[in-house]
Amino acid sequence: MEIAFGPATSDLINEEIPALFDPIGYQVKIERCVANKKIHQQSSARFITLKGEQIFKML
């Protein structure tokens, strides 16, 4: 399964975002895409892609 979303802003630094998803088996890709370089340096907006397998168990 792969899901992408953004732009998303957060007080989390880039290293903290994968720490949320790695333990449950998702690879995280973070991109900062802003056309204007000055805005890019000041913006915390990021596009995030999660990739992994979702395994459902019957209870």
C-alpha positions in Angstrom: 0.0 0.0 0.0 1.2 3.5 -0.8 -0.3 6.7 0.3 0.9 10.3 -0.3 -0.4 13.5 1.2 0.6 17.1 1.5 1.4 19.8 1.8 1.5 19.1 5.5 3.0 21.3 8.2 4.1 20.2 11.6 6.5 21.2 14.4 8.1 17.7 14.0 11.5 17.7 12.4 12.1 15.4 9.4 13.8 12.7 11.5 10.8 12.5 13.8 8.2 11.7 11.1 9.7 8.4 10.1 10.1 7.5 13.8 6.3 7.4 13.9 5.8 5.0 11.0 9.0 2.8 11.0 7.9 0.8 14.0 4.7 -0.3 12.2 6.5 -1.2 9.0 6.1 1.8 6.7 8.9 3.4 4.7 8.7 7.2 4.7 9.6 9.6 1.9 9.6 13.3 2.7 9.8 16.0 0.0 9.8 19.8 0.3 8.6 21.2 -3.0 8.3 25.0 -3.3 8.8 26.8 -6.6 10.1 30.0 -4.8 13.5 29.4 -3.2 13.0 32.1 -0.5 9.7 30.6 0.5 11.3 27.1 0.5 13.8 28.2 3.1 11.1 29.5 5.4 8.4 26.9 4.9 7.9 23.8 7.0 5.4 22.4 4.4 6.2 18.9 3.2 4.8 16.2 1.0 4.9 12.8 2.7 4.7 9.3 1.1 4.1 6.2 3.2 4.8 2.8 1.7 4.3 -0.6 3.3 2.1 -3.6 3.7 -1.1 -3.5 5.8 -1.8 -6.9 7.3 -5.3 -7.4 8.6 -6.0 -10.1 11.2 -9.4 -11.5 12.0 -10.2 -11.3 15.7 
